[in-house]
Amino acid sequence: MKLIKKLSVGLITGLIVFLNSCSEDDNSSHEDMELPDSIVIDESDYYPEGIVYNESEKVFYVGSIRKGKIIKIDLNGNQEIFADDETLVSVLGTIIDKTNNRLIVCNTNPGVSVKSDPATIGQLAEIVMYDLSNGNKIGTVDLTEVAPQGRHLANDLTVDTEGNIYITDSFSSIIYKVDLLGNATVLVNDTLFSAPEGLFGLNGIIYHPDNYLIVGKYDEGKLFKVSLDASNDITEISLSGSVNTVDGLLLTDNNTLILASNNITGADFEEAIYEITTKDNWETATISNTFLTPQGTFPTTLDIIESNLYVVYSSLSSLFGGITPPIEEFPIQKISF
């Protein structure tokens, strides 16, 4: 019996050592895993706009402004369709509500989709919600039901810690709020956010943990704080320098914002990603770093994988400019300042 006990102890000890070794190897391989420089969406005419990375699945969800669908693509470039029903026209802003395990997208019609109906161009403004556990559609919220008459385009969205969704309307001066039950209201409607006819106004939006929104105005290259208390005060963030346009926004910590700036007008300026920092809770901000993207790549939205910054090159200037043949590939590119 003593011999058996000694053997058992020895076997158990060896097994523990072996398992610990395997665990260390697994952790080491995960930590040392080299992320790709580029993840290529290999689909002609796709023209992505919004991206979001789901850490639990190790995939990006990517919406198409041209084809009105959503794909999943892993770090090796393997892609599959997530949603492609007839109600999706142009998919723009794309986010994940981690608390409630939802993928939420903006569905709208700027007039460049293969599914565009002339009757809804500049009129369709919805958010669509999906259950990430099974891919089923949870529901759709028509934002125009609470908006004044006029042109509307649901562009970008963000979610707070309670599951409330906030959406920018590029063709009006509205930020919408949709609560967890799907009830839509107009959070703010202010002339500060108005844009000339035919131009994009409100665009990127992000929720800050101190209970306010940071929103971008595309045509003027401006950033604003919007309070989420009862006042809904709006203040412009004073930047140390200028950015030409404001598209996607990403908050990497409470005091650091990444901003994508692109060129839809053909004007003489370069497209870029900016790192913007603050020391006073976004009353003022400094452009700390700039990454110039290749000409015509049209960076739109961003996300992070293990502290690595990725941006999608959407080539939307080619789409809106009617350039043929269509672009064949669209990289989600790793960048660094």
N, C-alpha and C positions, 0 to 999 in steps of 0.2 A: 504493500500500500504506500509506503514511504516513497518507493521508486516511482510509482505511478504519479504521486503528488508532485514529485520533483519534475517529472517529464511534463506534466500538465502546466506547471508554473513556467517551465522553459518554453513550451509551445505558445502559451499566452503572451509571455514577454516578447517572443519573436514576432508574434502576430501584431502586437501593439507597435513595435518598432517598424514593421513592414507598412502598416496602415498609416502611421505618422509620416513615413518616408513618402508614401504615395500622395498624402495630403499636401505635404510640402512641395512635391513636384507639381501637383495640380495648381496650387496657389502661385508657384513660381512661373509656370507656363502662362497662367492667366495674366499675371502682372507684366510678364515680359513679352506678351503677345504684341507683335508689331502691327499696328493698324494700317490699312491701306492708305496711300496718298490720294487715291481717287476711287470712287464707287460709281460705275458707269451705268446709267439707265440706257440700255441698248434697245431703243424703240423709236423708230422714225416718227416724226410729227407729234411726239408726246407733249413737249413743252410744259415741263413741271412749273409749279409756282410755290406751293407750300410743302415743307418737309418737317417731319418730327421723328426723333429717334426713340424707340421703345427699348429700354435697357433690358427688360425681362426676356424679350424675344430676340434681341440683337438684330433688329431690323429697322429700317427707315420706312415710314409711311409717306407716300408721295402722291399728291394730287396733280391732275392734268387740267390746265386751263383750256387746252385744245380738244381733248378727247372726252372730257367729263367723266373721269374714272379715278380710282385710287388703287395704287399698287403697293405691295410690300417688297422691299429689296434688302437682301442681307449683305454682309460685309464682303462677300465674294462676288457680288453682282447677280446672284440668283434672284429672280423676281417672279412674283405671282400676282394675279388680280385679287384685290380685296373687295372692291365694290365697283360695279359697272351697270347700274340700273338706268332705266330711261329717264328718271327724274333728275339725274346729275347732268348739268350742262357744262359749267366751268367750275372746277374746284380750285379755290384759292387758299386762304388761310387754313392751317391744319394744326391741331393741338391734341395733346393727350391729357385728360383729367385723371391723374393717377389715383386720387382718392376714390373716385367712383368708377374707375376702369372703363372710361369712355374715350373713343376717338371722336372728335368733333371737327367738322369742316364747314367752310363757307361755300355755298352753292349759289352761283350768280351768272349773269349773262352780259359780258362786255362786247359780245358780237363776233368773237373769233373762234367759237367752238363748232365742231362738226355737227353738234346737236342744237345749235342756236335756232331759236324761233324768232323771226323778226318782231313778233308781237311782244316779246319779253325782253328785248335788248334794252338795257338801262332801266329795267323794271323789276327783274327777278332779284330777290335778296333773301336768302334763307340760310339757316344753319341746319346741318344734318348730323345726328348723333348715332354712334354705333357702339355696341357692346364688344369690347375687346376679347372677352372670354370665348365668344362663339361667332363673332362677325355679324350678328344680326343687327338690323337697323332698329334703334330704339324709338326714334321719332324725328320729325321735321318741324321747324318753327319758321313760319312766314313772317319776316320782320316788317314787311310793308303794311301789315294789318294795323300796326301802331304808328306808322310814319305818315307825315303829311304827303299829299300828292306831289309828284315830281319824279325826277330820275333817281335811281338807287342802285348801288353796287356794294354788296357785302364783301369786304376785302380781307380783313385780318381779325383775329380773335384771341382772347386770353381768358383764363379761368382763375378765380380766387380760391381760397382755402375752403370755402363753404359750397363750392360747386356752381357759383354764379358765373355766367359767361358774359363777356363784354365784347362787342363787335363794332368795328369801324365801317362807316358808309362813305365810300370815296366820292360818290356823286351828290352827296348832301352834306350837311354840317352836323350829322347825328352820330352819337355813340349809343348803341342799344345795350340793354341788360336783359338777360334771360336767366331766370332763377332755376333751381334744381327741378322744379315741377314743370318747367317749360313755358312759364308765363313771361311774355316779352313786354318791356316798357322802354320808353326813350329815357336814357340816363341824362344826356345833355343834348341840346340842339342850339348851337351858338355860332354866330356869324364869324367868329374867329376861325372857324374850320371850313368856311365856304371857299370854293375854288371856282375859277372861271369855267364856263360851259365847255365841255370836251376835255377838261383836264382832271387828273386824279388829285383829290384833296387828302382827306384822312386816309392813313394807310396802316403802318405798323403800330402794334399796341402790346403792352406788357403789364402784368400786375406786379406791383411792388409789395413785399411783405409788410410794409408800414401802412398799408391800406390806402393806396392811391394807384392810379394808372399813369403810365408814361405812354404818350401817343405821339406819332409822327405825322407831319403834314407834308405830303410828297412834293407838291409843286413849289413850296417855299423853302424846303429843307429846314423845317423848324421842329422842335420838340416841346411838348407841353406836359405839365402835371395836372391831373384831374383828381381832385379829392373825392373819396368815396364816403365821406360823412354827409350829413344832411345838406350841407351848403353846396356840394359839388363844385367848389371853386376851381377855376382854370387859371393857371399861371404859365407863362412861357419860360422855359429853361434857357438861361443865358449861356450860350456856347462861346468858348474861347476863340473859335474860328468858324468858318462856314462849311457846310456840306451842301451839295447841289440838290439832292433829293433824299427823301427818307422812305425806304421800303421796310424790310423786315427788321425787327428788334429782338435782341436776346439779352436777358439780364444774367450775367455770370456770377455776380455776387451783389450785395445790396448797393455797392458803390461803383459798379462797373457794368457798362452797357456796350454791346456790340451792335453796330448799325450797318445795314447794307444800303448802298447808294448806287443807283443805276441810271441809265439814260434812254428814255423812251422817245425823246423829242428830236434826237439827232444834233442837238446843240454841241458846241465845242467844249466838252469837259470829259474827264476820265471817270470811269466807274471804279468804285472802291469799297472796301470794308474798313470801318472806323472803330477803334476802341476809344470809348468815352468814359471818363471817370469824374467823380464828384467828391467833395469834402464837406458839403453842406446840405446833404439830403435832397439833392437835385434842384436846389435853387439856381445854382450855377454849375457848369460842367466844363471839363477840359478835354480837347481832342488829344489823347495821349499817343496813339499810334495809328498809322494808315497803311493798308495793304491794297495796292493797285491791282485790280483784276485785269486779265487780258481783254483787249478791245472787243466789244460786242458780246461778251459772255453773259451780261445782264444778271448779276447776282441778286437773288430775291430774299431767300430766307435761310436761317442758320439753326444749327443745334450742336450739341457737344457730346462726344464719346470719350469718357475717361479723361477729361480735361483737354481733349483735342477738339479744336474748332473746325466744323465743316459747314460749307456753304454750297447751295445748289446754283449751278450756272444754267439759267433757264432759256437763254437766247430769245427772249420775248421781243426784242427789237426786230428780229427777223420775222416773227409771226405777225406783229402789228404792222410791220412795213410791207407785208405781202411778198416777201422774198421767197423765191422757189429755186431749186427744189427744197423741200423741208429739211430741217436739221435732223441728222440721223442719231446722234448720241448726246446725252446730257450728263455731265459729270457732277457728282456730289464731291466737292473738292476739299481736302484738308488744307488749311492755311495756318500760318503763324506770323506774328508781327515781329 
